[in-house]
Structure formats: structure tokens, C-alpha cells
Amino acid sequence: MGTTSGAVWGRTEQQDFRSRVRGTLLGVAVGDALGAPVHGLDLEGIRKIHGSEGIVDLAPAYGRRGTVTHFTQLMLFSVDGLIRAQMRRDTGVWHPPTDLHRAYLRWAATQRDWGPDERREEDGWLAREEWLYARRGPTRALLVGFGDDIMGTLDAPKNPAEAGPEAAVRSAPFGLLVGWEPQLVVRLAVECAAQSHGHPTACLAAGAYAVIVHALARGDELDEAVRKALALLAVRPGHQPVSDALRQALGAVRQGPPGPTRVEELAGEGTAEGALAVSVYCALVGEDVRHGLCLAVNQSGPSGAAGALTGGLFGALYGETALPPAWLAELEGRPTLLVLADDFAMEMTQGPALHGPTGAAPGWLARYPRGA
């Protein structure tokens, strides 16, 4: 596995990495789509609609099966922002949180505008994808956080009381920066979370999730990835709620057969650390990806977030081939997700050939303009 932007990747390494990138992005989206129809319902309400087993298959939301929500939308713009951040390393002007913030502002424009007609060339190809111009339940914290050009920071966070899981979900792609040191992955996720979810628990849950994905993408098993996250969290002030939630998730694995009761206990009040704990638990105890995802979304907390986080873990751990093919076939935006995943993998493994000092690919610079 390459460890720096200049590393040489073998063919087998490239294929494995691309599969994990695809798996992570598609996993987030599939988990989001599974949870979307029941997001906001309590367990009793889910069973009333979907039967005693709860939801066990894709169901209609926003007019059709397989639709994704703001969780997936923002995750896609995270990828777009990361590609541009990597490209900007060549220029000597490099501050990834700023590139991510610009990407999230492009997402915010999709929530205001009727369609992509108003997009400029420098907005790039993703901002011109018409299917993204749909409001899919964005929370107030997101609309406020990205409602103006001011970027929230750790010193001056946006929505400092907001502890929801939205920032954690959009942090999945940060974990795919396999050439970065883990502590830098945590830092990026924490800083970018503060742009909309300034509560320390939300920021640190985002950092923990990103670095767990990072360890998985580098080949670790999930329990080892969680232990690495706990070690990195331990040096950060205010880490206790997130660390406790992760430890509870690991402990719950040994407490009898998995079921909704255990998931409800871990989910708690539906804040970021609870959704993170649910995702770790369900990815550890799931008999397969389908079972783990169903376990994650059949609960009274934020089902879409829990499903998305769980799907991202499965995808980073096993790659795209582990995800349920029937669900992928119905997934909204799948072609966009695959193109973006492959572009990300290309940038991370072959970036210097695309825009290095010795040459540049004009088509690449048109897709991901450096100036925006």
C-alpha cells in the first residue's frame, strides 16, 4: 500500500485500493438508502409499517426505492473537495479544510438552486450532476453551517451545541487518505466537522470514524482499527463520551446474541457517538453485510446515519464486492458514485502523472478545477 503521494503503487495494490474506495462510498450510500424510509421513526413505528422483523429490504423514500439523502450528498462533496486538495499540493497553497469548505458550499448551492444551469465551469463536474439538486432532509445545522461563506473552525465553530452524526458520515472519505498519517486524518475530520457541527462530541466522533476507516483501508481488522482510534482519541480534550461509546460497542459484542435492544442501548440519544457505536457494533456482529445493515437501521435513533456509517465500515473492510448486488442495482446515483470513487483512487495513486510539474492532463483539470 502506498504511503505518500509520491509512492509507487503496484497493480494489485491499486486494484485493492480502488475496491475499498468504491466499497466505502457505495457502502455509505446503500446504508443511507436502507435507513432513509425509517429515519426519524422509533422501533415500534418501523415494525408497524414493515412488520415484526422491521425493515429488511430497500423501501420507497422520496418517491422511489434506493434513494439517498443529504448524508450521501455531502459525502460525495467530501470526495470532490479531497481530490482538489490533493491537486493543490503542487501549487504550494495547501489547506485541505478550506478546499472541503468550498466543496460543502457547492453542496449548499444544490439545496438552493433549481438545477445545475447556474453552475460555473470552475465548479467542476459533480456540481453539474442534476440528480443532486434535491432536498433530502438536510438538517438545520447543515443549512446554517454552510449558509454563508464563513468557515467554522475549532476556535470558532459553527453550531457549537450541535452533536448530531451528520459530520461523521461525510468524514468517511477522509479515511481513504491512506498515504496520510492517522493523526492527520483525525485532525482533518475534526476541523471539517466544526464547519457545521461544533460540539466536541460531534467533532471527535467524526475524527474517530475517519481514522477507523483509514485503518480498515490499510488492511486492519475492525477491532484493531477501533483500538487505534481509541489511542488517538485519548490525547484529545473532551474525548471521553466518544471513547466510552466505542468501548461499549466492543463490549456489547460479548453480551449475547445481537438484536434491536442492544442497538437501542448503544444509540442512546441519537447523537454522533451513539451512531458511531452502533456502526462499529453492527459491523462486528453482522453475519454478513445485509444483516449488519438491517441491524443498524432498525432502531429509534437516526437510522439513516447509522446505516450509512455501518455501510462505510463494511465497504472499507471488504471492498465493493461484499455489498448486496440487488441493493446496488437500485441505488440512486450509482454511476456518479463509481466515477467519483475511481477518480479519487486515480488521484491518490497517480496524481503526479495527472498534474505534476512535468505535465498535466487538461481533462483532469477541467473536471477538478484548482481555482474553486
C-alpha positions as CSV (number, residue, x, y, z in Angstrom):
1,M,0.0,0.0,0.0
2,G,1.4,3.4,-0.9
3,T,2.2,5.7,2.0
4,T,2.9,9.0,0.4
5,S,1.7,11.0,-2.6
6,G,4.9,10.0,-4.4
7,A,4.8,6.3,-3.6
8,V,4.8,3.7,-6.4
9,W,1.7,1.6,-6.4
10,G,1.7,-2.0,-7.8
11,R,-1.2,-3.2,-9.9
12,T,-2.6,-5.4,-7.2
13,E,-2.3,-2.6,-4.6
14,Q,-4.1,-0.2,-6.9
15,Q,-7.0,-2.7,-7.5
16,D,-7.4,-3.4,-3.8
17,F,-7.4,0.3,-3.0
18,R,-9.9,1.1,-5.7
19,S,-12.2,-1.7,-4.4
20,R,-12.0,-0.3,-0.9
21,V,-12.7,3.2,-2.1
22,R,-15.7,2.0,-4.2
23,G,-16.9,-0.1,-1.2
24,T,-16.7,2.8,1.2
25,L,-18.6,5.2,-0.9
26,L,-21.2,2.7,-2.1
27,G,-21.5,1.3,1.4
28,V,-22.3,4.7,2.9
29,A,-24.9,5.3,0.1
30,V,-26.5,1.8,0.4
31,G,-26.8,2.1,4.2
32,D,-28.2,5.6,3.8
33,A,-30.8,4.3,1.3
34,L,-31.8,1.4,3.5
35,G,-32.3,3.7,6.5
36,A,-33.9,6.6,4.7
37,P,-37.5,5.3,4.8
38,V,-37.4,4.8,8.5
39,H,-35.1,7.7,9.5
40,G,-36.9,9.5,12.4
41,L,-39.3,6.6,13.3
42,D,-39.0,4.8,16.5
43,L,-38.7,1.0,16.6
44,E,-42.4,0.5,17.2
45,G,-43.2,2.7,14.3
46,I,-40.8,0.8,12.0
47,R,-42.4,-2.5,12.9
48,K,-45.9,-1.2,12.4
49,I,-45.0,-0.3,8.8
50,H,-42.6,-3.0,7.9
51,G,-43.6,-6.0,10.1
52,S,-42.2,-7.6,13.2
53,E,-38.7,-8.0,11.6
54,G,-38.5,-4.3,10.8
55,I,-37.1,-3.1,7.5
56,V,-35.2,-5.8,5.8
57,D,-35.0,-4.5,2.2
58,L,-34.9,-1.3,0.3
59,A,-38.2,0.6,0.6
60,P,-39.6,3.7,-1.0
61,A,-38.4,7.1,0.2
62,Y,-38.7,10.4,-1.6
63,G,-40.7,8.7,-4.3
64,R,-38.7,5.5,-5.1
65,R,-36.6,2.7,-3.7
66,G,-32.9,3.2,-3.3
67,T,-32.9,7.0,-2.9
68,V,-30.1,8.6,-0.8
69,T,-30.3,11.6,1.5
70,H,-28.1,14.5,2.5
71,F,-25.7,12.0,4.1
72,T,-24.6,10.7,0.8
73,Q,-24.8,14.0,-1.0
74,L,-22.3,15.6,1.4
75,M,-20.1,12.6,1.4
76,L,-19.8,12.9,-2.4
77,F,-18.8,16.6,-2.0
78,S,-16.2,15.5,0.6
79,V,-14.6,13.3,-2.1
80,D,-14.7,16.2,-4.6
81,G,-13.0,18.5,-2.1
82,L,-10.3,16.0,-1.2
83,I,-9.4,15.5,-4.9
84,R,-8.9,19.2,-5.3
85,A,-7.0,19.5,-2.0
86,Q,-4.6,16.8,-3.2
87,M,-4.2,18.6,-6.6
88,R,-3.4,21.9,-4.8
89,R,-0.4,20.3,-3.1
90,D,1.6,21.1,-6.3
91,T,0.8,24.8,-6.0
92,G,2.3,25.5,-2.6
93,V,-1.0,26.8,-1.4
94,W,-2.4,23.9,0.6
95,H,-5.1,24.0,3.3
96,P,-7.4,21.0,2.9
97,P,-10.2,22.3,5.3
98,T,-10.6,25.3,3.0
99,D,-11.0,23.0,0.0
100,L,-13.5,20.9,1.8
101,H,-15.4,24.0,2.9
102,R,-15.6,25.2,-0.7
103,A,-16.9,21.8,-1.7
104,Y,-19.6,21.9,1.0
105,L,-20.7,25.4,-0.2
106,R,-21.1,23.8,-3.6
107,W,-23.4,21.2,-1.9
108,A,-25.3,24.1,-0.2
109,A,-25.9,25.6,-3.7
110,T,-27.6,22.4,-4.8
111,Q,-30.1,22.9,-1.9
112,R,-31.0,26.4,-3.0
113,D,-30.9,26.3,-6.8
114,W,-33.4,24.7,-9.2
115,G,-30.7,22.9,-11.1
116,P,-27.1,23.0,-12.4
117,D,-27.7,25.7,-15.1
118,E,-26.3,28.3,-12.8
119,R,-23.0,26.4,-12.1
120,R,-19.8,27.9,-13.4
121,E,-17.1,25.8,-15.2
122,E,-14.9,26.2,-12.1
123,D,-17.5,24.4,-10.0
124,G,-16.5,21.1,-11.7
125,W,-18.5,18.2,-12.9
126,L,-20.0,17.0,-9.7
127,A,-21.8,20.3,-9.1
128,R,-23.4,19.8,-12.5
129,E,-25.0,16.4,-11.7
130,E,-28.7,17.2,-11.9
131,W,-29.9,14.4,-9.6
132,L,-28.0,16.1,-6.7
133,Y,-30.4,19.1,-6.9
134,A,-32.9,17.6,-4.5
135,R,-33.5,18.4,-0.9
136,R,-33.3,15.1,1.1
137,G,-33.9,16.1,4.6
138,P,-30.9,18.4,5.3
139,T,-30.8,19.4,9.0
140,R,-30.9,22.9,10.1
141,A,-27.3,22.6,11.4
142,L,-26.1,21.8,7.8
143,L,-28.1,24.6,6.2
144,V,-26.9,27.1,8.8
145,G,-23.3,25.8,8.8
146,F,-23.0,26.2,5.1
147,G,-25.4,29.1,4.7
148,D,-22.7,31.7,4.3
149,D,-19.1,31.9,3.2
150,I,-17.7,32.0,6.8
151,M,-15.8,28.8,7.6
152,G,-16.3,27.3,11.1
153,T,-13.1,26.4,12.8
154,L,-12.2,24.7,16.1
155,D,-11.6,28.1,17.7
156,A,-14.9,29.5,16.3
157,P,-17.1,26.5,15.3
158,K,-20.4,26.7,13.6
159,N,-23.3,25.4,15.7
160,P,-21.2,24.8,18.9
161,A,-24.1,22.9,20.6
162,E,-24.8,20.6,17.7
163,A,-23.8,17.0,18.4
164,G,-25.6,15.1,15.6
165,P,-24.0,12.4,13.4
166,E,-24.0,14.3,10.0
167,A,-20.4,15.4,10.2
168,A,-19.2,11.8,11.0
169,V,-20.9,10.4,7.9
170,R,-19.4,12.9,5.5
171,S,-15.9,12.1,7.0
172,A,-15.8,8.6,5.6
173,P,-13.7,9.6,2.6
174,F,-11.1,11.2,4.9
175,G,-10.2,7.7,6.0
176,L,-9.3,6.8,2.4
177,L,-6.3,9.1,2.5
178,V,-4.1,6.0,3.1
179,G,-0.9,7.9,2.4
180,W,-1.6,10.2,5.4
181,E,-0.5,9.6,9.0
182,P,-3.5,8.6,11.2
183,Q,-3.2,11.7,13.4
184,L,-3.5,13.9,10.4
185,V,-6.7,12.1,9.3
186,V,-8.2,12.7,12.7
187,R,-7.2,16.3,12.6
188,L,-8.8,16.9,9.2
189,A,-12.0,15.2,10.1
190,V,-12.3,17.2,13.4
191,E,-11.5,20.5,11.8
192,C,-14.0,19.9,9.0
193,A,-16.7,18.8,11.4
194,A,-16.5,22.1,13.1
195,Q,-17.7,23.7,9.9
196,S,-21.3,22.6,10.8
197,H,-21.3,20.6,14.0
198,G,-19.2,22.4,16.6
199,H,-19.9,20.3,19.6
200,P,-16.7,18.5,20.7
201,T,-18.5,15.1,20.7
202,A,-19.6,15.5,17.1
203,C,-16.1,16.6,16.0
204,L,-14.3,13.8,17.8
205,A,-16.8,11.2,16.6
206,A,-16.1,12.4,13.0
207,G,-12.3,12.1,13.7
208,A,-12.8,8.6,15.3
209,Y,-14.9,7.3,12.3
210,A,-12.4,8.7,9.7
211,V,-9.4,7.0,11.4
212,I,-11.3,3.7,11.8
213,V,-12.0,3.8,8.0
214,H,-8.3,4.7,7.5
215,A,-7.1,1.6,9.4
216,L,-9.5,-0.6,7.5
217,A,-8.5,0.8,4.2
218,R,-4.9,0.0,5.1
219,G,-5.8,-3.6,5.9
220,D,-6.6,-3.8,9.6
221,E,-9.4,-5.8,11.1
222,L,-12.2,-3.7,12.7
223,D,-11.5,-4.4,16.3
224,E,-7.8,-3.4,15.8
225,A,-8.9,-0.3,13.9
226,V,-11.2,0.8,16.9
227,R,-8.3,0.3,19.3
228,K,-6.1,2.5,17.2
229,A,-8.8,5.2,17.2
230,L,-9.1,5.0,21.0
231,A,-5.4,5.6,21.3
232,L,-5.5,8.6,19.1
233,L,-8.6,10.0,20.8
234,A,-7.0,9.7,24.3
235,V,-4.8,12.7,23.8
236,R,-7.7,15.0,22.8
237,P,-9.7,17.0,25.4
238,G,-13.3,16.0,25.7
239,H,-12.8,12.6,24.2
240,Q,-14.5,10.6,27.0
241,P,-18.0,10.3,25.6
242,V,-16.7,9.1,22.2
243,S,-14.2,6.8,23.8
244,D,-16.8,5.4,26.1
245,A,-19.2,4.8,23.3
246,L,-16.6,2.9,21.3
247,R,-15.6,0.7,24.3
248,Q,-19.3,0.0,24.9
249,A,-19.6,-1.2,21.3
250,L,-16.7,-3.5,21.7
251,G,-18.0,-4.8,25.0
252,A,-21.5,-5.4,23.6
253,V,-20.2,-7.9,21.1
254,R,-19.7,-10.4,24.0
255,Q,-23.1,-9.7,25.6
256,G,-25.2,-12.3,23.9
257,P,-26.9,-12.5,20.5
258,P,-27.2,-9.2,18.6
259,G,-30.6,-7.6,18.4
260,P,-32.5,-4.3,18.4
261,T,-32.3,-4.0,22.2
262,R,-28.6,-3.9,22.2
263,V,-28.6,-1.4,19.3
264,E,-31.0,0.9,21.0
265,E,-28.8,0.9,24.1
266,L,-25.8,1.9,22.1
267,A,-27.6,4.5,20.1
268,G,-28.6,6.4,23.2
269,E,-29.9,9.9,22.4
270,G,-29.1,9.7,18.7
271,T,-26.1,11.9,18.8
272,A,-22.8,11.3,17.0
273,E,-21.1,9.0,19.4
274,G,-24.2,6.7,19.6
275,A,-24.5,6.4,15.9
276,L,-20.7,5.6,15.7
277,A,-21.1,2.9,18.4
278,V,-24.0,1.4,16.6
279,S,-22.0,1.2,13.3
280,V,-19.0,-0.4,15.0
281,Y,-21.2,-3.0,16.8
282,C,-23.3,-3.9,13.8
283,A,-20.2,-4.2,11.5
284,L,-18.6,-6.5,14.1
285,V,-21.6,-8.8,14.8
286,G,-23.3,-8.8,11.4
287,E,-23.5,-12.3,9.9
288,D,-23.0,-10.6,6.5
289,V,-23.3,-7.0,5.2
290,R,-27.1,-7.2,4.7
291,H,-27.7,-8.5,8.2
292,G,-25.4,-5.9,9.7
293,L,-27.0,-3.0,7.8
294,C,-30.5,-4.2,8.8
295,L,-29.4,-4.4,12.4
296,A,-28.1,-0.8,12.2
297,V,-31.2,0.8,10.8
298,N,-33.9,-1.0,12.9
299,Q,-33.8,1.3,15.9
300,S,-35.3,4.5,17.3
301,G,-32.3,6.7,16.7
302,P,-31.0,8.2,13.4
303,S,-31.4,5.1,11.2
304,G,-30.0,6.7,8.0
305,A,-26.9,7.9,9.8
306,A,-26.3,4.5,11.5
307,G,-26.9,2.7,8.2
308,A,-24.5,5.0,6.3
309,L,-21.8,4.7,8.9
310,T,-22.1,0.9,9.1
311,G,-22.0,0.6,5.3
312,G,-18.9,2.7,5.1
313,L,-17.1,0.3,7.5
314,F,-18.2,-2.8,5.6
315,G,-17.1,-1.3,2.3
316,A,-13.7,-0.2,3.6
317,L,-13.2,-3.6,5.3
318,Y,-14.2,-5.9,2.5
319,G,-14.4,-3.8,-0.7
320,E,-17.3,-3.3,-3.1
321,T,-17.9,-7.0,-3.9
322,A,-19.2,-7.6,-0.4
323,L,-22.1,-5.2,-0.8
324,P,-25.5,-6.7,-1.7
325,P,-25.7,-6.6,-5.6
326,A,-29.5,-6.3,-5.6
327,W,-29.4,-3.1,-3.5
328,L,-26.6,-1.6,-5.5
329,A,-28.6,-2.2,-8.7
330,E,-31.4,0.1,-7.3
331,L,-29.1,2.7,-5.7
332,E,-29.7,6.2,-6.8
333,G,-26.7,7.9,-8.3
334,R,-24.7,4.8,-8.5
335,P,-22.9,5.8,-11.8
336,T,-21.8,9.1,-10.2
337,L,-20.6,7.3,-7.1
338,L,-18.5,4.9,-9.2
339,V,-17.0,7.6,-11.3
340,L,-16.1,9.7,-8.3
341,A,-14.6,6.7,-6.5
342,D,-12.5,5.8,-9.4
343,D,-11.3,9.4,-9.9
344,F,-10.4,9.5,-6.2
345,A,-8.4,6.3,-6.5
346,M,-6.7,7.6,-9.6
347,E,-5.7,10.9,-7.9
348,M,-4.4,9.2,-4.8
349,T,-2.3,6.6,-6.8
350,Q,-1.3,8.5,-9.9
351,G,-1.8,12.2,-9.0
352,P,1.7,13.4,-10.1
353,A,1.1,12.0,-13.6
354,L,-2.2,13.9,-13.9
355,H,-1.0,17.3,-12.7
356,G,2.6,17.1,-11.7
357,P,5.4,19.6,-12.5
358,T,6.4,17.5,-15.6
359,G,3.0,17.6,-17.2
360,A,-0.8,17.8,-16.7
361,A,-3.9,16.2,-18.1
362,P,-6.2,19.0,-19.3
363,G,-9.3,16.9,-19.0
364,W,-8.5,16.2,-15.3
365,L,-8.0,19.9,-14.5
366,A,-11.4,20.6,-16.2
367,R,-13.1,18.0,-14.0
368,Y,-11.5,19.3,-10.8
369,P,-10.5,22.9,-11.3
370,R,-7.9,24.1,-8.9
371,G,-9.3,27.6,-8.6
372,A,-12.6,26.5,-7.0
